[in-house]
């Protein structure tokens, strides 16, 4: 009914209510409703599906010949999309200078993540050494009991 009446926005909303986000995004893209496509791309519960939908939006923008900066701006709008996800879809003629800042930001993000992991590894190594030292101390620890003392359990 919606299709025959060209009520695409209503059809997209129904798809969204039914949690058919892929269909909602695809229909929105087919009809040039990018704001709706972006809105429904953020709704899925799982990041894998979100990422897939955002990549579909980016591919659609690239097929329409949109500005590279517009496509790259999707990485800021989406919480799951990164510049490296979009690289395979860019034309070979595109210059790296067009998205140098995004690549630098992505590399900085990875560098920060590596530093966090390194600090966490150091903390775990320190804790491990401390536990080993405690274990060695407990092995050599003893108490002397008089021969006439009774066990508390007995």
Protein Blocks (a to p, Z undefined) as FASTA:
>chain_A
ZZmnopaklmmmmmmmnopaklmmmmmmmnopaklmmmmmmmpmblklmmmmmmmmmmmm
mmnopafklmmmmmmmpmkbcfklmmmmpcfkbcfklmmmmmmmmmmmmmmmmmmmmmmm
mmmmmmmmmmmmmmmmmmmgccdddfkbccfkZZ
